[in-house]
Amino acid sequence: MIPLIHSPLSACLTLLAAWGLLGLAGLLRPRSLRLAGRTLFPLGALCGVALALVALLALFSPVEQRTLLLGLPDLPMHMRLDPLASVFLFLLGIVSAGISVFAAGYFRRGPGTPPGLLCLQYHLFLASMGLVLLADDAYTFMVAWEVMALSSYFLVTTQHALAEIRRAGFIYLLIAHLGATCVLLSFGVMQGGSWQFTFDAMRAAHLTAPWASAAFLLALAGFGAKAGLAPLHVWLPEAHPAAPSPVSALMSGVMLKTAVYGMLRVSFDLLGHPQWWWGLVPLALGLFTALFGAVFAAVQTDMKRLLAWSSIENLGIIFGALGLALVFRESGMLALASLALIALLYHSLNHACIKSLLFLGTGAVLHSTGERSLGRLGGLIHRMPWVAWLTLIGALALSGLPPLNGFISEWLLLQAFLFAHEVPRPFVNMLLPLGAALLALAAALAAYVMVKFFGVTFLGQPREAALARARDAGILERIGLVWLALACLALALLPTQIITALRPVLMELGGVAVSGTSPWWLLAPVPGRQVSYAPLVFLLVIVMTVLVTALAMRLFYHHRTRLARAWDCGFGALTARMQDTAEGFGQPIRHIFSSFFMMTRELPSPFDRSPHYRVVVHDRIWQTLYLPLTSVVQRATDSVAWLQRGRIAAYLLYSFVTLVVLLALML
């Protein structure tokens, strides 16, 4: 208890080490599902809760730094715990706790990675993400970043016997290393020519405008690749469906936010003074990514792929808020910059809890039915009521409907966009308010997607006879789902308290405090502006309306109600084939946004006895950018493949020629 009370940083490092030890403990009995599922994963969840509590304490504590006697000679590891790191550590702890409890009841015996090894990869993934958030030098950051990428790669390829799983893992690893290279180059530029790798040295470096811009753009490319910004998003719709559902929840809910953390650290902390155009780049990329992800999510027929595209949309919204905050800060509008930052941090917390809840709900459906295709589901609210109602909370929250938490962050960002016309730059102040329209369109499409996701999966009639054997989630899985649902409700009903807790982060990033004089139940984020939101009042009105309506129905219409079969225009009994399909639900989006897609249609012949019509939607960016690039790389490698003759004499000759050339250059 002493480190916890007197040194939050020591407590955080201890908990990260505990995650690592729990992972190693899984190797004691690598094929024991009981040890991993019933002991190690629940203990990992307790570590997550403890980490969240320590991070909450550290949010109001002084900044703490420490040098660890680890690493390379003359290159130790530097650690730092400040308010920005504390917020994301809290996110990591609170979300991982629910996912770990769910995972304890989710994993089963079967082909693929043994349970003990999976436990090691899982907890190493958690510890590496925490180490990324605590790193205070480029060396430690990159080591943790690479461990995070490698451990998540092995988790994605858990079912490595399947070719499509290996392909998804390869794409993920390729984009991850491309992003890591950009991040490393950005750190190299920020060193300013010195041999100091610490973040303090980078803060003190005086970079010229071109070099600072180069560092910013490299960081945006590197962290944008990890976050799934277009056009570097192609790994995300492949990796999320391939990974086990708890891993998908952890990647979408937490890992993507490490990219947000990294971009905040570079933009507002290490570089310090943004140039006027810096914010426009992530703003444009973010809004395009948000619209792009929402449109593709609307036409998906695979549950996990739909949620993956939805994550791309939400990370686009977050990076749009980052760009807007940079624009406001460069313009000296600190109150509005703080408002955009609050929207960014709040949406990061919201998306972490909501998307983790939805991925876990999808995992429960997949385990119970063996299906993740929307076209083979339906009517599960009767067979899986716990999963259905808890998933409904996440679906409504992600739709941005009040009084749930997804509405609050999007409403805050919309308020910031509506004041963008005050930016004192001609032409820029005319274009920025258009972001409000794009944000509203993306939010509307997100609601459309969630209606499709929940309605097709849980409502109506079962589309397959095998769904009658579906069973609800187990007790541990329910606990994980309830934990994340309660987190969503807390974020929804206590926005003023949460924003107040985020004030130290705003002060660290050069902003000002917002919502300082409002009553505890009223959210008024911009002082002097006539905008406010009272979630508890809103919830009370909804509850009272439902109760009054139910009471009126019971008093005045109870004896007049007559139940009868629905009239179906003279046909026989209604069947599941008469329900709207996932493909049909997305058809209007395919027509309206046809320029986004490349579609392949399989048309039946008039003479087919069993006609089949199928539409396959392809990512235009993948088809027009990555496939041609793959062909170019393949031809280039084929052209030099003759160097690999398989003879040791030839390889020794190459080494000798290389040494001769180097010696000649040195003379």
C-alpha positions in Angstrom: 0.0 0.0 0.0 2.9 2.4 0.5 3.7 2.8 -3.2 0.0 3.3 -3.9 -0.3 6.1 -1.4 3.0 7.9 -1.8 3.9 7.2 -5.4 1.2 6.7 -8.1 3.9 6.0 -10.7 5.4 3.2 -8.6 1.9 1.7 -8.2 1.3 1.9 -12.0 4.6 0.2 -12.8 3.8 -2.5 -10.2 0.4 -3.2 -11.7 1.9 -3.4 -15.2 4.5 -5.8 -13.9 1.7 -7.8 -12.3 0.0 -8.1 -15.7 3.3 -9.4 -17.1 3.7 -12.0 -14.3 0.1 -13.2 -14.8 0.9 -13.8 -18.4 4.0 -15.7 -17.5 2.0 -17.8 -15.0 0.0 -19.0 -17.9 3.0 -20.8 -19.2 3.2 -23.0 -16.1 0.3 -25.0 -17.5 -0.1 -23.8 -21.1 -3.0 -26.1 -22.0 -5.0 -25.5 -18.8 -8.1 -23.5 -19.6 -9.1 -23.6 -15.9 -5.9 -21.8 -14.7 -6.1 -19.1 -17.4 -9.8 -18.6 -17.5 -10.8 -19.1 -13.8 -7.7 -17.6 -12.1 -5.4 -15.5 -14.3 -8.0 -13.5 -16.3 -10.0 -12.5 -13.2 -6.8 -11.5 -11.4 -5.9 -9.4 -14.5 -9.3 -7.7 -14.2 -8.6 -6.8 -10.6 -5.3 -5.3 -11.8 -7.3 -3.2 -14.3 -9.6 -1.9 -11.5 -6.6 -1.0 -9.4 -4.9 0.8 -12.3 -8.0 2.8 -12.9 -8.1 3.9 -9.3 -4.4 4.8 -9.2 -4.8 6.8 -12.5 -7.7 8.7 -11.0 -5.6 9.6 -8.0 -2.7 10.6 -10.2 -4.9 12.9 -12.2 -4.9 15.3 -9.2 -1.3 14.7 -8.1 1.9 16.4 -9.2 3.7 15.2 -12.2 6.1 12.3 -11.3 9.2 11.2 -13.3 11.5 8.3 -12.7 14.5 6.6 -14.4 14.5 2.8 -14.4 17.8 0.9 -14.4 16.6 -1.0 -17.5 17.4 -0.8 -21.1 20.7 -0.5 -22.9 24.0 0.8 -21.5 23.8 4.6 -21.2 20.2 4.4 -22.4 17.9 3.8 -19.4 14.1 3.9 -19.5 12.5 7.1 -18.4 8.9 7.1 -17.0 6.5 10.0 -16.5 3.0 10.1 -15.0 1.2 13.3 -15.8 -2.6 14.2 -16.2 -2.6 13.3 -19.9 -1.1 9.8 -19.3 -3.5 9.4 -16.3 -6.6 9.8 -18.3 -5.6 7.1 -20.8 -4.4 4.9 -18.0 -7.8 5.2 -16.5 -9.3 4.3 -19.8 -7.0 1.3 -20.1 -7.8 0.1 -16.6 -11.6 0.5 -16.6 -12.1 -1.0 -20.0 -9.7 -3.9 -19.6 -11.3 -4.9 -16.3 -14.7 -5.6 -18.0 -13.0 -7.3 -21.0 -10.9 -9.5 -18.8 -13.8 -10.7 -16.8 -15.7 -11.5 -20.0 -12.7 -13.2 -21.4 -12.5 -15.5 -18.4 -15.9 -17.0 -19.4 -15.4 -16.6 -23.2 -12.4 -18.7 -24.2 -13.0 -22.3 -24.8 -10.9 -25.3 -25.7 -10.3 -25.7 -29.4 -7.8 -25.3 -32.2 -5.4 -22.4 -32.3 -3.2 -20.8 -29.6 -3.2 -22.8 -26.3 -4.9 -21.0 -23.3 -1.7 -20.4 -21.4 0.1 -18.9 -24.3 -3.0 -16.8 -25.1 -3.0 -15.6 -21.5 0.7 -14.5 -21.9 0.0 -12.6 -25.2 -3.1 -11.0 -23.7 -1.5 -9.6 -20.5 1.7 -8.6 -22.3 -0.6 -6.6 -24.7 -2.1 -4.9 -21.7 1.2 -4.2 -20.0 2.8 -2.8 -23.2 -0.1 -0.4 -23.7 0.4 0.9 -20.2 4.1 1.3 -20.8 3.4 3.3 -24.0 1.4 5.7 -21.9 4.1 6.0 -19.2 7.1 6.3 -21.5 9.1 9.5 -21.2 11.7 8.9 -23.9 11.7 7.7 -27.5 13.6 4.5 -26.7 11.1 3.3 -24.1 8.1 4.4 -26.2 9.3 2.6 -29.3 10.1 -0.6 -27.4 6.7 -0.6 -25.8 5.0 0.3 -29.1 6.6 -2.6 -30.9 5.8 -5.1 -28.1 2.2 -3.8 -28.3 2.2 -4.4 -32.1 3.7 -7.9 -31.9 1.6 -9.2 -29.0 -1.6 -7.9 -30.7 -0.5 -9.6 -33.9 -0.2 -12.9 -32.2 -3.6 -12.4 -30.6 -5.1 -11.5 -34.0 -3.7 -14.7 -35.5 -5.0 -17.0 -32.6 -6.7 -19.2 -35.2 -3.6 -19.3 -37.3 -4.5 -22.5 -39.2 -6.9 -20.5 -41.4 -5.4 -18.7 -44.4 -7.6 -15.7 -44.1 -6.5 -15.2 -40.5 -2.9 -15.3 -41.5 -3.5 -12.8 -44.3 -5.3 -10.4 -41.9 -2.4 -10.7 -39.5 0.1 -10.0 -42.2 -1.7 -6.8 -43.3 -2.0 -5.6 -39.7 1.7 -6.2 -39.0 2.7 -4.5 -42.2 0.7 -1.3 -41.6 1.8 -1.4 -37.9 5.5 -1.4 -38.8 5.0 1.3 -41.4 3.4 3.5 -38.8 6.1 2.6 -36.3 8.7 3.7 -38.8 7.0 7.1 -39.2 6.8 7.6 -35.4 10.5 6.7 -35.0 11.4 9.2 -37.8 9.2 11.9 -36.1 11.1 11.4 -32.8 14.4 11.6 -34.7 13.4 15.0 -36.2 12.3 16.3 -32.8 15.7 15.5 -31.2 16.9 18.5 -33.1 20.3 17.0 -33.9 21.2 16.0 -30.4 21.8 12.6 -28.9 19.2 13.0 -26.1 16.3 10.7 -26.5 14.2 12.0 -23.6 11.0 13.9 -24.1 12.3 16.7 -21.9 15.1 17.2 -24.5 12.5 17.2 -27.3 10.5 19.9 -25.5 13.6 22.0 -25.1 14.7 21.6 -28.8 14.2 24.7 -31.0 13.1 23.3 -34.3 12.7 25.5 -37.4 9.2 25.7 -38.9 10.0 23.2 -41.7 11.5 20.6 -39.4 8.6 21.0 -36.9 6.1 20.5 -39.7 8.0 17.4 -40.9 7.9 16.0 -37.3 4.2 16.7 -37.1 3.3 15.1 -40.4 5.4 12.0 -39.7 3.7 11.7 -36.3 0.3 12.1 -38.0 1.1 9.4 -40.5 2.5 7.0 -37.8 -0.3 7.4 -35.3 -2.9 7.7 -38.0 -1.9 4.3 -39.3 -2.5 2.8 -35.8 -5.8 4.7 -35.4 -7.1 3.6 -38.8 -7.2 7.0 -40.6 -7.9 6.8 -44.3 -6.0 5.7 -46.4 -4.1 3.7 -43.8 -7.2 2.1 -42.5 -7.1 -1.1 -44.5 -5.8 -3.3 -41.7 -8.6 -2.6 -39.3 -11.6 -4.2 -41.2 -9.4 -7.3 -41.6 -7.8 -7.7 -38.2 -10.9 -7.1 -36.0 -13.0 -9.9 -37.5 -10.0 -12.2 -37.4 -9.3 -11.7 -33.7 -11.2 -13.3 -30.8 -14.0 -10.9 -29.6 -12.3 -9.9 -26.3 -9.1 -9.1 -28.3 -11.2 -7.1 -30.9 -12.8 -5.2 -28.0 -9.4 -4.4 -26.5 -7.9 -3.3 -29.8 -10.8 -1.1 -30.7 -11.5 0.2 -27.3 -8.0 0.8 -26.0 -5.2 0.2 -28.6 -6.6 2.7 -31.0 -6.6 5.3 -28.2 -2.9 4.9 -27.7 -2.6 6.5 -31.2 -4.8 9.4 -30.0 -2.6 9.7 -26.9 0.6 9.8 -29.0 -0.8 12.5 -31.3 -1.8 14.6 -28.4 1.6 14.1 -26.8 3.4 15.2 -29.9 1.1 18.0 -31.0 0.4 19.8 -27.7 3.4 18.8 -25.6 6.6 17.9 -27.4 6.2 20.4 -30.4 4.6 23.0 -28.3 3.6 25.8 -30.7 1.5 24.7 -33.7 1.5 26.4 -37.0 -1.7 27.7 -38.4 -2.2 24.9 -41.0 -1.4 22.0 -38.8 -4.9 21.6 -37.5 -6.4 21.6 -41.0 -4.7 18.3 -42.0 -6.0 16.1 -39.2 -9.3 17.9 -39.4 -9.8 17.1 -43.1 -8.5 13.6 -42.8 -10.6 13.0 -39.7 -13.9 14.2 -41.1 -13.3 12.3 -44.4 -12.4 9.1 -42.4 -15.6 9.6 -40.2 -17.8 9.8 -43.3 -16.0 7.0 -45.1 -16.2 4.6 -42.1 -19.9 5.3 -41.5 -20.8 4.7 -45.1 -18.9 1.4 -45.3 -20.3 0.3 -41.9 -23.8 0.8 -43.3 -23.3 -1.8 -46.1 -21.6 -4.5 -44.1 -23.3 -7.9 -43.4 -20.7 -9.2 -41.0 -21.2 -8.1 -37.4 -17.5 -7.7 -36.5 -16.6 -6.1 -39.8 -19.5 -3.6 -39.3 -18.1 -2.7 -35.8 -14.6 -2.4 -37.3 -15.8 0.2 -39.9 -17.7 2.0 -37.1 -14.4 2.3 -35.2 -12.8 3.9 -38.2 -15.7 6.4 -38.2 -15.3 7.2 -34.5 -11.5 7.6 -34.7 -12.1 10.0 -37.6 -14.3 12.1 -35.3 -11.6 12.1 -32.6 -8.9 13.2 -35.0 -11.3 15.9 -36.4 -11.6 17.2 -32.8 -7.8 17.2 -32.6 -7.5 19.3 -35.7 -10.1 21.7 -34.5 -8.4 22.1 -31.2 -5.1 22.9 -33.0 -6.8 25.5 -35.2 -8.4 27.2 -32.1 -5.1 27.1 -30.1 -3.1 28.7 -32.9 -5.7 31.4 -33.3 -5.5 32.2 -29.5 -9.0 31.0 -28.8 -8.1 28.9 -25.8 -11.6 28.4 -24.5 -12.8 26.9 -27.7 -9.6 24.9 -28.0 -10.3 23.5 -24.5 -13.9 22.7 -25.6 -12.6 20.7 -28.6 -10.1 18.9 -26.4 -12.8 18.0 -23.9 -14.9 16.6 -26.8 -11.9 14.6 -27.9 -11.1 13.1 -24.5 -14.8 12.5 -23.7 -15.3 10.8 -27.0 -12.2 8.6 -26.4 -13.7 7.5 -23.1 -17.1 7.0 -24.6 -15.9 5.0 -27.6 -13.7 2.8 -25.5 -16.6 1.7 -23.3 -19.3 1.6 -26.0 -17.3 -0.3 -28.7 -15.9 -2.8 -26.1 -19.4 -3.5 -25.0 -20.6 -4.0 -28.6 -17.7 -6.3 -29.5 -18.3 -8.4 -26.4 -22.0 -8.6 -27.2 -21.1 -9.7 -30.7 -18.7 -12.3 -29.2 -21.5 -13.7 -27.0 -23.7 -14.1 -30.1 -20.9 -15.7 -32.0 -20.3 -18.2 -29.3 -23.9 -19.1 -28.8 -24.9 -19.3 -32.5 -21.6 -19.9 -34.4 -22.7 -17.1 -36.7 -21.5 -13.6 -37.2 -23.3 -13.0 -40.5 -26.3 -10.8 -40.1 -28.1 -12.7 -42.8 -28.3 -15.8 -40.6 -29.4 -14.2 -37.3 -32.5 -12.6 -36.0 -34.9 -12.9 -33.0 -32.2 -13.4 -30.5 -33.7 -11.0 -27.9 -35.9 -14.0 -26.9 -33.1 -16.5 -26.6 -30.4 -14.1 -25.3 -32.2 -11.3 -23.3 -29.1 -10.4 -21.2 -26.9 -9.9 -24.2 -29.6 -8.2 -26.2 -30.6 -5.5 -23.6 -27.0 -4.8 -22.6 -26.0 -4.6 -26.3 -28.9 -2.2 -26.8 -27.4 0.2 -24.4 -24.2 0.3 -26.5 -26.1 0.6 -29.7 -28.2 3.5 -28.5 -25.1 5.2 -27.1 -23.1 4.8 -30.3 -26.1 6.2 -32.2 -25.6 9.5 -30.3 -29.0 9.5 -28.7 -29.6 11.4 -25.4 -29.4 10.8 -22.6 -26.6 8.2 -23.2 -22.9 9.1 -23.3 -22.3 9.0 -27.0 -24.5 12.1 -27.4 -22.5 14.2 -25.0 -19.1 14.1 -26.8 -20.7 14.6 -30.2 -22.8 17.5 -28.9 -19.7 19.1 -27.4 -17.8 18.8 -30.6 -20.7 20.2 -32.6 -20.8 23.2 -30.3 -17.1 23.8 -31.0 -17.7 23.6 -34.8 -20.6 26.1 -34.5 -18.2 28.7 -33.1 -15.5 28.0 -35.8 -16.6 31.0 -37.8 -14.9 33.2 -35.2 -11.4 32.0 -36.3 -9.6 35.1 -37.5 -8.4 33.7 -40.8 -10.3 34.4 -44.0 -11.5 31.5 -46.0 -10.6 29.1 -43.2 -13.5 30.5 -41.0 -15.9 29.9 -43.9 -14.9 26.2 -44.4 -14.7 25.1 -40.8 -18.4 25.3 -40.1 -18.9 22.8 -42.9 -17.4 20.4 -40.4 -20.6 20.6 -38.4 -22.6 19.4 -41.4 -20.2 16.5 -42.0 -20.2 15.6 -38.3 -24.0 15.6 -38.3 -24.1 13.4 -41.4 -21.6 10.9 -39.9 -23.7 10.8 -36.6 -26.9 10.2 -38.6 -25.3 7.4 -40.5 -24.0 5.9 -37.3 -27.5 5.8 -35.9 -28.6 4.1 -39.2 -25.9 1.5 -38.7 -26.9 0.8 -35.2 -30.5 0.3 -36.1 -29.4 -2.2 -38.7 -27.0 -3.9 -36.3 -29.4 -4.4 -33.4 -32.6 -4.8 -35.4 -31.3 -7.5 -37.8 -29.5 -9.4 -35.0 -31.9 -9.4 -32.2 -35.4 -8.4 -33.4 -37.9 -10.1 -35.7 -37.9 -13.8 -36.3 -34.9 -16.2 -36.4 -33.6 -16.6 -39.9 -32.1 -20.0 -39.2 -33.7 -23.0 -37.4 -30.4 -23.6 -35.4 -31.0 -20.3 -33.6 -33.6 -22.0 -31.4 -30.7 -23.6 -29.6 -29.0 -20.3 -28.7 -28.3 -19.7 -25.1 -27.6 -16.6 -23.1 -24.2 -15.6 -22.0 -22.6 -17.2 -18.9 -22.2 -15.4 -15.5 -18.7 -14.1 -16.1 -19.6 -12.9 -19.6 -22.6 -11.1 -18.1 -20.5 -9.4 -15.4 -18.2 -8.1 -18.1 -21.1 -6.7 -20.2 -22.8 -5.2 -17.1 -19.5 -3.5 -16.1 -19.1 -1.8 -19.4 -22.8 -0.9 -19.6 -22.5 0.8 -16.2 -19.5 2.7 -17.3 -21.5 4.0 -20.3 -24.3 5.1 -17.9 -21.9 6.8 -15.6 -20.3 8.7 -18.5 -23.9 9.6 -19.6 -25.2 10.9 -16.3 -22.2 12.7 -14.8 -20.7 14.8 -17.6 -20.1 17.9 -15.4 -18.1 15.9 -12.9 -16.1 14.1 -15.6 -15.3 17.4 -17.3 -14.2 18.9 -14.0 -11.9 15.9 -13.5 -10.4 16.6 -16.9 -9.3 20.1 -16.0 -5.7 19.1 -15.2 -5.3 17.7 -18.7 -6.5 21.0 -20.2 -4.1 23.0 -18.2 -1.2 20.7 -19.1 -2.0 21.0 -22.8 -2.2 24.8 -22.7 -5.9 25.3 -22.5 -8.3 26.8 -20.0 -10.9 25.3 -17.6 -14.4 25.0 -19.0 -17.7 24.5 -17.2 -16.5 26.0 -14.0 -19.6 27.7 -12.6 -22.4 25.3 -13.7 -24.5 23.4 -11.1 -23.6 19.7 -10.7 -26.6 18.6 -12.8 -26.2 21.0 -15.7 -23.5 20.9 -18.5 -22.7 24.4 -19.8 -19.3 24.0 -21.4 -18.7 27.5 -22.9 -19.0 30.3 -20.3 -21.1 33.2 -21.6 -22.8 31.1 -24.3 -26.4 30.1 -24.1 -25.9 26.3 -24.6 -26.5 23.7 -21.9 -27.6 20.1 -21.4 -29.0 18.4 -18.4 -28.8 14.6 -18.8 -30.5 13.8 -15.5 -33.5 16.1 -16.3 -33.6 14.6 -19.8 -33.6 11.1 -18.3 -36.3 12.0 -15.8 -38.6 13.4 -18.5 -38.2 10.1 -20.5 -38.9 7.9 -17.5 -41.9 10.0 -16.4 -43.3 9.9 -20.0 -43.0 6.1 -20.1 -44.6 5.7 -16.7 -47.5 8.1 -17.4 -48.1 6.4 -20.7 -48.0 2.9 -19.2 -50.4 4.1 -16.4 -52.8 5.6 -18.8 -52.8 2.4 -20.9 -53.5 0.4 -17.8 -56.3 2.6 -16.5 -58.1 3.5 -19.8 -57.3 0.9 -22.4 -56.7 -2.3 -20.5 -60.2 -3.8 -20.9 -60.4 -2.7 -24.6 -57.3 -4.4 -25.7 -57.8 -7.4 -28.0 -54.9 -9.5 -29.3 -55.2 -10.9 -32.8 -52.8 -12.2 -35.5 -51.4 -9.5 -37.7 -53.0 -9.2 -41.1 -50.5 -10.1 -43.9 -52.4 -9.1 -47.0 -54.0 -12.5 -47.5 -50.7 -14.5 -47.4 -49.9 -17.3 -45.1 -48.1 -16.9 -41.8 -45.3 -14.3 -41.6 -41.9 -15.9 -42.0 -38.3 -14.8 -41.5 -37.9 -14.5 -45.3 -40.4 -11.5 -45.3 -38.1 -9.5 -43.0 -35.7 -6.9 -44.3 -32.2 -8.4 -44.8 -28.9 -6.8 -43.9 -28.2 -6.4 -47.7 -31.6 -4.7 -48.2 -31.1 -2.4 -45.3 -27.9 -1.1 -46.8 -29.1 -0.8 -50.3 -30.1 2.9 -50.1 -26.6 3.7 -48.9 -25.0 1.8 -51.7 -27.0 3.8 -54.2 -26.5 7.2 -52.6 -22.8 6.8 -51.9 -22.0 4.6 -54.9 -18.8 6.6 -55.6 -17.3 5.3 -52.4 -17.6 1.6 -53.4 -16.4 -0.9 -56.0 -19.1 -3.5 -56.2 -19.2 -6.9 -57.8 -22.6 -8.4 -58.6 -23.4 -12.1 -59.1 -26.6 -12.2 -61.1 -28.7 -15.4 -61.5 -29.6 -16.9 -64.8 -33.3 -17.0 -65.8 -33.0 -20.8 -66.0 -31.5 -21.3 -62.5 -33.7 -23.5 -60.4 -32.2 -21.9 -57.2 -31.5 -18.3 -58.2 -28.9 -16.5 -56.1 -28.2 -12.8 -56.2 -25.1 -11.5 -54.4 -23.4 -8.1 -54.1 -19.9 -7.8 -52.8 -18.7 -4.3 -51.7 -15.0 -3.6 -52.1 -13.0 -0.7 -50.6 -12.0 1.6 -53.5 -8.9 2.7 -51.8 -7.7 -0.9 -51.4 -8.4 -1.7 -55.1 -6.9 1.5 -56.6 -4.0 2.1 -54.2 -2.8 -1.0 -52.4 -3.3 -3.7 -55.1 -1.3 -1.7 -57.7 1.4 -1.0 -55.1 1.5 -4.6 -54.2 2.1 -5.5 -57.9 4.9 -2.9 -58.2 6.6 -4.3 -55.0 6.3 -7.8 -56.3 7.9 -7.0 -59.6 10.7 -5.1 -57.9 11.5 -8.1 -55.6 11.3 -10.5 -58.5 13.9 -8.4 -60.4 16.5 -8.9 -57.6 15.5 -12.4 -56.6 18.5 -13.7 -58.7 20.8 -12.5 -55.9 19.5 -15.3 -53.7 21.2 -18.2 -55.4 21.3 -20.4 -52.3 25.1 -20.7 -52.4 27.3 -19.7 -49.5 30.1 -18.7 -51.8 27.9 -16.1 -53.5 26.8 -14.6 -50.1 30.5 -14.4 -49.0 31.3 -12.6 -52.2 28.5 -10.0 -51.6 29.9 -9.4 -48.1 33.4 -9.0 -49.5 32.3 -6.5 -52.2 30.3 -4.5 -49.6 33.4 -4.2 -47.4 35.6 -3.1 -50.3 33.1 -0.4 -51.3 32.8 0.9 -47.7 36.6 1.0 -47.4 36.8 2.9 -50.7 34.3 5.4 -49.5 36.2 6.0 -46.3 39.5 6.8 -48.1 
